[in-house]
Every structure is written in structure tokens, then in C-alpha cells.
């Protein structure tokens, strides 16, 4: 399905009925990264499950040169309006988590719960910002294959790459569906994102923080530190997983989600 949101056709899936959950995908993948969790939760018939493609990823159009996290948050809010959803549980991984923090800042009354996976509230360091600009330029000069070659070793644990080659292949396929403009715009949008650390102590909704045991981009120590600042937050480490914990260990990720949802809603 597609909806015209702020001048661009954005692709999304909408399945089931019940507690609304919106899944926010990682950079530089697309909404199908959530397929294992959505299919499993759909069978329980308790949830309305929505996943969208960010601008320039998957099947969504792009009409901007810098895709900020605030724009992504506005896109989610507009999609919720289109679907008649007043509030939702947000489940964001990596860049999806950055967008969730931006949404929380702009639309706190519409957040019913948070699942923050392999992400962090802090803004980029100067070095991190420079690296994101290099990623944007790499996409513009050498294309998606170069982006996949650069990111896959950072996104997946060594265990996954050695024992689950099909996961690496799937991630590469998702990266290759992204547009050059989408990769560059999102990378530059992450450069200018705000530090969300001051929001942590103000979060009042049920929150689950998930992190891969072998995540080198947002290590468990980072996730544990910010989870401790969120009142009542649950914290889970996914064994053998890297930065894409929901794809690398889908059953363990699903179990963490189920336990959180059943205990909180």
C-alpha cells in the first residue's frame, strides 16, 4: 500500500487489529526487515502491525535532499492520521530508533510504548558526522554495492556472517533496493539529528531497550546506560547478534517483544 505524505508516495504495510505497533526500519534497509516479527505477531491476533519505508528506501519515493529525523517523525504522524491511529507503540531499530526519539519529542501524547533496538539517544560526534558525509558521497559516486560492502561488516556479527550467510545475502538485497538519493539524504539527516538524552528521564510509557550482544555500533554498555535513565524500562541483550538483532536472532528478538507486550499492555 502507498499513501501520499508531504508530497511523496510512501509505501507501508498494515495488518491485523488491536494494539497498534509501528515498525521503523534501520539504515540502509527497508520495511521488510521486520517481516519475521510481524508475521509471528500477526498470528496472535492482538495487534495492528504497520511498517513503512522511509523516503528513498524500499518502495517509497523521495523528494528531499536531506531527510531529517524530524521529517521521518512527521511522516509517521501523517501516516497515523491517514490510518486513523491516535497513538501507537513505536518499534525502531538503529536509525528507526533515532526517528522514534524525534517522534517522542514532537508527539509525546501519541506514544503508547517504545521498543528501542540497537540505537542510542546521543547525537553524532564530529568524527561520526564526517563519516556520515563520506557515506553520502560514497553512495553518490559508487552506488549501493559500495554501501553494502562498507556496512555489512558493521551491521552483522561475525557469528551471523559465518553461520547464517542467508542473512547477509538478505541484507545486501535490501540495501541494493535503496535509491542513491535516499541513502545520501538519510545519512545527511542523521548528521543533524538532536541529542535526545534529556528526554530519557521524562519517558512515562512502557519501554523496552534491546541490543545485540556483539553490536559494535551501539554496544550493550551504551544501551544499558541509557536504559537505566528511562523510568521502569526493561533491558534485553540478544546473544550472538550484532547491530541487526531482529534479523540475526529473530526468535530471541520476538520473545523479548512478546514478553514486553504481554507484561505492559
C-alpha positions as a Markdown table, in Angstrom:
| # | Residue | x | y | z |
|---|---|---|---|---|
| 1 | Unk | 0.0 | 0.0 | 0.0 |
| 2 | Unk | 1.0 | 3.6 | -0.6 |
| 3 | Unk | 0.0 | 7.0 | 0.8 |
| 4 | Unk | 0.8 | 10.5 | -0.3 |
| 5 | Unk | 2.6 | 12.0 | 2.7 |
| 6 | Unk | 4.1 | 15.5 | 2.5 |
| 7 | Unk | 4.5 | 15.4 | -1.3 |
| 8 | Unk | 5.9 | 11.8 | -1.6 |
| 9 | Unk | 4.3 | 8.4 | -2.1 |
| 10 | Unk | 5.3 | 6.3 | 0.9 |
| 11 | Unk | 5.0 | 2.6 | 1.0 |
| 12 | Unk | 3.7 | 0.8 | 4.0 |
| 13 | Unk | 2.1 | -2.5 | 5.2 |
| 14 | Unk | -0.9 | -2.6 | 7.6 |
| 15 | Unk | -2.1 | -5.9 | 9.0 |
| 16 | Unk | -4.2 | -7.1 | 11.9 |
| 17 | Unk | -6.3 | -5.3 | 14.6 |
| 18 | Unk | -5.7 | -4.5 | 18.2 |
| 19 | Unk | -2.8 | -2.6 | 19.9 |
| 20 | Unk | -1.1 | -0.6 | 17.2 |
| 21 | Unk | 2.6 | -1.1 | 16.6 |
| 22 | Unk | 4.6 | 0.8 | 14.0 |
| 23 | Unk | 7.9 | -0.6 | 12.9 |
| 24 | Unk | 10.7 | 1.8 | 11.9 |
| 25 | Unk | 13.5 | 0.3 | 9.9 |
| 26 | Unk | 17.2 | 0.7 | 10.0 |
| 27 | Unk | 19.6 | 2.4 | 7.6 |
| 28 | Unk | 20.0 | 1.5 | 4.8 |
| 29 | Unk | 17.4 | -1.3 | 4.7 |
| 30 | Unk | 13.6 | -1.2 | 4.2 |
| 31 | Unk | 10.4 | -2.3 | 5.9 |
| 32 | Unk | 10.7 | -6.0 | 5.1 |
| 33 | Unk | 13.4 | -6.3 | 7.7 |
| 34 | Unk | 10.5 | -6.6 | 10.2 |
| 35 | Unk | 8.9 | -9.5 | 8.4 |
| 36 | Unk | 9.8 | -12.2 | 10.9 |
| 37 | Unk | 8.4 | -10.3 | 13.8 |
| 38 | Unk | 5.3 | -9.0 | 12.0 |
| 39 | Unk | 4.3 | -12.5 | 10.7 |
| 40 | Unk | 4.7 | -14.0 | 14.1 |
| 41 | Unk | 2.8 | -11.3 | 16.0 |
| 42 | Unk | 0.0 | -11.3 | 13.4 |
| 43 | Unk | -0.8 | -14.9 | 14.2 |
| 44 | Unk | -1.6 | -13.8 | 17.8 |
| 45 | Unk | -4.4 | -11.6 | 16.6 |
| 46 | Unk | -3.8 | -9.0 | 19.3 |
| 47 | Unk | -2.0 | -6.2 | 17.3 |
| 48 | Unk | -2.4 | -3.9 | 14.4 |
| 49 | Unk | 1.0 | -4.0 | 12.8 |
| 50 | Unk | 2.3 | -1.3 | 10.5 |
| 51 | Unk | 5.7 | -0.9 | 8.8 |
| 52 | Unk | 6.7 | 1.9 | 6.4 |
| 53 | Unk | 9.6 | 2.5 | 4.1 |
| 54 | Unk | 11.4 | 5.8 | 4.8 |
| 55 | Unk | 11.8 | 8.2 | 1.9 |
| 56 | Unk | 14.1 | 6.8 | -0.8 |
| 57 | Unk | 14.1 | 3.2 | 0.6 |
| 58 | Unk | 12.2 | 0.2 | -0.4 |
| 59 | Unk | 9.2 | 1.3 | -2.4 |
| 60 | Unk | 8.9 | 4.9 | -1.1 |
| 61 | Unk | 9.6 | 8.0 | -3.2 |
| 62 | Unk | 11.9 | 10.8 | -2.1 |
| 63 | Unk | 11.6 | 14.5 | -2.8 |
| 64 | Unk | 14.2 | 15.9 | -0.4 |
| 65 | Unk | 18.0 | 16.2 | -0.3 |
| 66 | Unk | 18.3 | 15.9 | 3.5 |
| 67 | Unk | 15.9 | 13.5 | 5.3 |
| 68 | Unk | 15.9 | 14.6 | 8.9 |
| 69 | Unk | 14.7 | 12.5 | 11.8 |
| 70 | Unk | 12.1 | 15.2 | 12.4 |
| 71 | Unk | 10.8 | 14.7 | 8.8 |
| 72 | Unk | 10.6 | 11.0 | 9.4 |
| 73 | Unk | 8.6 | 11.7 | 12.6 |
| 74 | Unk | 6.2 | 13.9 | 10.7 |
| 75 | Unk | 5.8 | 11.2 | 8.1 |
| 76 | Unk | 4.9 | 8.7 | 10.8 |
| 77 | Unk | 2.4 | 11.1 | 12.4 |
| 78 | Unk | 0.8 | 11.8 | 9.0 |
| 79 | Unk | 0.6 | 8.1 | 8.2 |
| 80 | Unk | -1.1 | 7.6 | 11.6 |
| 81 | Unk | -3.6 | 10.3 | 10.7 |
| 82 | Unk | -4.2 | 8.5 | 7.3 |
| 83 | Unk | -4.8 | 5.2 | 9.1 |
| 84 | Unk | -7.0 | 6.7 | 11.8 |
| 85 | Unk | -4.5 | 5.9 | 14.6 |
| 86 | Unk | -4.5 | 8.2 | 17.6 |
| 87 | Unk | -1.4 | 6.6 | 19.3 |
| 88 | Unk | 0.9 | 3.7 | 18.9 |
| 89 | Unk | 3.8 | 1.6 | 20.2 |
| 90 | Unk | 6.9 | 2.5 | 18.2 |
| 91 | Unk | 9.5 | -0.2 | 17.5 |
| 92 | Unk | 12.6 | 1.4 | 16.0 |
| 93 | Unk | 16.0 | -0.2 | 15.3 |
| 94 | Unk | 19.1 | 1.9 | 14.7 |
| 95 | Unk | 18.0 | 4.9 | 12.5 |
| 96 | Unk | 14.5 | 3.8 | 13.3 |
| 97 | Unk | 15.3 | 4.5 | 16.9 |
| 98 | Unk | 16.6 | 7.9 | 16.1 |
| 99 | Unk | 13.2 | 8.6 | 14.3 |
| 100 | Unk | 11.4 | 7.3 | 17.4 |
| 101 | Unk | 13.2 | 9.7 | 19.6 |
| 102 | Unk | 12.3 | 12.6 | 17.2 |
| 103 | Unk | 8.7 | 11.4 | 17.3 |
| 104 | Unk | 8.7 | 11.3 | 21.1 |
| 105 | Unk | 10.0 | 14.9 | 21.2 |
| 106 | Unk | 7.4 | 16.2 | 18.7 |
| 107 | Unk | 4.4 | 14.0 | 19.5 |
| 108 | Unk | 4.7 | 12.6 | 23.1 |
| 109 | Unk | 1.0 | 12.2 | 23.6 |
| 110 | Unk | 0.8 | 9.8 | 20.6 |
| 111 | Unk | 3.4 | 7.4 | 22.0 |
| 112 | Unk | 1.8 | 4.5 | 23.8 |
| 113 | Unk | 5.0 | 2.4 | 24.2 |
| 114 | Unk | 8.6 | 2.2 | 23.0 |
| 115 | Unk | 10.8 | -0.6 | 21.7 |
| 116 | Unk | 14.3 | 0.8 | 21.1 |
| 117 | Unk | 16.6 | -1.7 | 19.4 |
| 118 | Unk | 20.3 | -1.2 | 18.7 |
| 119 | Unk | 20.1 | 2.5 | 18.8 |
| 120 | Unk | 21.2 | 5.4 | 21.0 |
| 121 | Unk | 19.8 | 8.8 | 22.1 |
| 122 | Unk | 23.0 | 10.8 | 21.7 |
| 123 | Unk | 23.9 | 12.9 | 18.7 |
| 124 | Unk | 26.9 | 12.1 | 16.4 |
| 125 | Unk | 30.4 | 13.1 | 17.4 |
| 126 | Unk | 32.4 | 15.3 | 15.0 |
| 127 | Unk | 34.0 | 12.2 | 13.6 |
| 128 | Unk | 30.7 | 10.4 | 13.3 |
| 129 | Unk | 29.3 | 13.4 | 11.3 |
| 130 | Unk | 32.2 | 13.4 | 9.0 |
| 131 | Unk | 31.8 | 9.6 | 8.4 |
| 132 | Unk | 28.2 | 10.0 | 7.5 |
| 133 | Unk | 29.0 | 12.6 | 4.9 |
| 134 | Unk | 31.6 | 10.2 | 3.5 |
| 135 | Unk | 28.8 | 7.6 | 3.3 |
| 136 | Unk | 26.6 | 10.0 | 1.4 |
| 137 | Unk | 29.4 | 10.8 | -1.0 |
| 138 | Unk | 30.2 | 7.1 | -1.4 |
| 139 | Unk | 26.6 | 6.4 | -2.4 |
| 140 | Unk | 26.6 | 9.2 | -4.9 |
| 141 | Unk | 29.9 | 8.2 | -6.5 |
| 142 | Unk | 29.9 | 4.4 | -6.3 |
| 143 | Unk | 26.4 | 3.2 | -5.7 |
| 144 | Unk | 24.6 | 0.7 | -3.4 |
| 145 | Unk | 27.1 | -2.1 | -3.8 |
| 146 | Unk | 29.8 | 0.0 | -2.2 |
| 147 | Unk | 27.4 | 0.9 | 0.6 |
| 148 | Unk | 26.6 | -2.7 | 1.2 |
| 149 | Unk | 30.3 | -3.6 | 1.2 |
| 150 | Unk | 31.0 | -0.9 | 3.8 |
| 151 | Unk | 28.1 | -1.5 | 6.1 |
| 152 | Unk | 27.5 | -5.3 | 6.2 |
| 153 | Unk | 30.7 | -6.0 | 8.4 |
| 154 | Unk | 29.4 | -3.4 | 10.8 |
| 155 | Unk | 25.8 | -4.4 | 10.8 |
| 156 | Unk | 26.2 | -8.2 | 11.3 |
| 157 | Unk | 28.1 | -10.1 | 14.0 |
| 158 | Unk | 30.9 | -12.5 | 13.0 |
| 159 | Unk | 28.7 | -15.4 | 14.2 |
| 160 | Unk | 25.9 | -14.3 | 11.7 |
| 161 | Unk | 28.3 | -13.9 | 8.8 |
| 162 | Unk | 29.9 | -17.3 | 9.4 |
| 163 | Unk | 26.8 | -19.4 | 10.3 |
| 164 | Unk | 23.9 | -17.6 | 8.6 |
| 165 | Unk | 25.1 | -16.5 | 5.1 |
| 166 | Unk | 21.4 | -16.2 | 4.1 |
| 167 | Unk | 21.0 | -13.2 | 6.5 |
| 168 | Unk | 24.0 | -11.4 | 4.9 |
| 169 | Unk | 22.5 | -12.1 | 1.4 |
| 170 | Unk | 19.1 | -10.7 | 2.5 |
| 171 | Unk | 20.7 | -7.6 | 4.0 |
| 172 | Unk | 22.6 | -7.0 | 0.8 |
| 173 | Unk | 19.5 | -7.3 | -1.3 |
| 174 | Unk | 17.7 | -4.8 | 0.9 |
| 175 | Unk | 20.5 | -2.3 | 0.6 |
| 176 | Unk | 20.5 | -2.7 | -3.1 |
| 177 | Unk | 16.9 | -1.7 | -3.4 |
| 178 | Unk | 17.6 | 1.7 | -1.8 |
| 179 | Unk | 17.9 | 4.8 | -4.0 |
| 180 | Unk | 21.2 | 6.7 | -4.1 |
| 181 | Unk | 19.3 | 9.9 | -3.1 |
| 182 | Unk | 17.6 | 8.1 | -0.2 |
| 183 | Unk | 20.9 | 6.8 | 1.2 |
| 184 | Unk | 22.6 | 10.2 | 0.9 |
| 185 | Unk | 19.6 | 12.1 | 2.3 |
| 186 | Unk | 19.2 | 9.9 | 5.3 |
| 187 | Unk | 22.9 | 9.9 | 6.0 |
| 188 | Unk | 22.9 | 13.7 | 6.0 |
| 189 | Unk | 19.7 | 13.8 | 8.0 |
| 190 | Unk | 21.4 | 11.7 | 10.8 |
| 191 | Unk | 24.2 | 14.2 | 10.9 |
| 192 | Unk | 21.9 | 17.0 | 12.1 |
| 193 | Unk | 19.8 | 15.0 | 14.5 |
| 194 | Unk | 19.3 | 16.4 | 18.0 |
| 195 | Unk | 20.7 | 14.8 | 21.2 |
| 196 | Unk | 17.7 | 13.1 | 22.8 |
| 197 | Unk | 19.4 | 12.2 | 26.1 |
| 198 | Unk | 17.4 | 14.8 | 28.0 |
| 199 | Unk | 14.2 | 13.0 | 27.0 |
| 200 | Unk | 15.1 | 9.8 | 28.8 |
| 201 | Unk | 14.1 | 10.7 | 32.3 |
| 202 | Unk | 10.7 | 12.2 | 31.0 |
| 203 | Unk | 9.6 | 8.9 | 29.3 |
| 204 | Unk | 6.5 | 7.7 | 31.1 |
| 205 | Unk | 5.3 | 5.0 | 28.7 |
| 206 | Unk | 6.4 | 1.3 | 28.9 |
| 207 | Unk | 9.8 | 1.0 | 27.2 |
| 208 | Unk | 11.9 | -1.9 | 26.2 |
| 209 | Unk | 15.6 | -1.5 | 25.2 |
| 210 | Unk | 17.1 | -4.3 | 23.1 |
| 211 | Unk | 20.7 | -4.7 | 22.0 |
| 212 | Unk | 22.7 | -7.3 | 20.2 |
| 213 | Unk | 25.4 | -8.9 | 22.3 |
| 214 | Unk | 28.0 | -8.3 | 19.6 |
| 215 | Unk | 26.7 | -4.9 | 18.4 |
| 216 | Unk | 29.8 | -2.8 | 17.7 |
| 217 | Unk | 27.9 | 0.3 | 16.6 |
| 218 | Unk | 25.8 | 0.6 | 19.8 |
| 219 | Unk | 27.4 | -1.7 | 22.3 |
| 220 | Unk | 25.5 | -3.3 | 25.2 |
| 221 | Unk | 27.2 | -0.9 | 27.7 |
| 222 | Unk | 25.8 | 2.1 | 25.8 |
| 223 | Unk | 22.3 | 0.6 | 25.7 |
| 224 | Unk | 22.3 | -0.4 | 29.3 |
| 225 | Unk | 23.5 | 3.1 | 30.4 |
| 226 | Unk | 20.6 | 4.9 | 28.6 |
| 227 | Unk | 18.0 | 2.2 | 29.5 |
| 228 | Unk | 18.9 | 2.9 | 33.2 |
| 229 | Unk | 17.8 | 6.5 | 32.7 |
| 230 | Unk | 14.3 | 5.6 | 31.5 |
| 231 | Unk | 11.9 | 5.0 | 34.4 |
| 232 | Unk | 10.9 | 1.4 | 34.6 |
| 233 | Unk | 12.5 | 0.4 | 31.3 |
| 234 | Unk | 13.1 | -3.2 | 30.5 |
| 235 | Unk | 16.5 | -4.2 | 29.0 |
| 236 | Unk | 17.4 | -7.2 | 27.0 |
| 237 | Unk | 20.6 | -8.4 | 25.3 |
| 238 | Unk | 20.3 | -10.7 | 22.3 |
| 239 | Unk | 23.0 | -13.4 | 22.3 |
| 240 | Unk | 25.2 | -13.8 | 19.2 |
| 241 | Unk | 23.6 | -10.8 | 17.4 |
| 242 | Unk | 25.2 | -7.7 | 16.0 |
| 243 | Unk | 23.5 | -4.4 | 15.1 |
| 244 | Unk | 20.6 | -6.1 | 13.2 |
| 245 | Unk | 19.5 | -8.2 | 16.1 |
| 246 | Unk | 15.9 | -8.7 | 14.9 |
| 247 | Unk | 17.2 | -10.3 | 11.7 |
| 248 | Unk | 20.2 | -12.2 | 13.2 |
| 249 | Unk | 18.3 | -13.8 | 16.0 |
| 250 | Unk | 14.6 | -13.3 | 15.1 |
| 251 | Unk | 13.1 | -15.8 | 17.6 |
| 252 | Unk | 15.0 | -14.3 | 20.5 |
| 253 | Unk | 14.1 | -10.8 | 19.5 |
| 254 | Unk | 10.5 | -11.9 | 19.1 |
| 255 | Unk | 10.5 | -13.4 | 22.6 |
| 256 | Unk | 11.7 | -10.2 | 24.1 |
| 257 | Unk | 9.0 | -8.3 | 22.3 |
| 258 | Unk | 6.3 | -10.7 | 23.3 |
| 259 | Unk | 7.3 | -10.7 | 27.0 |
| 260 | Unk | 7.3 | -6.9 | 27.0 |
| 261 | Unk | 4.0 | -6.5 | 25.2 |
| 262 | Unk | 2.3 | -9.1 | 27.4 |
| 263 | Unk | 3.6 | -7.6 | 30.6 |
| 264 | Unk | 2.9 | -4.0 | 29.6 |
| 265 | Unk | -0.3 | -3.8 | 27.6 |
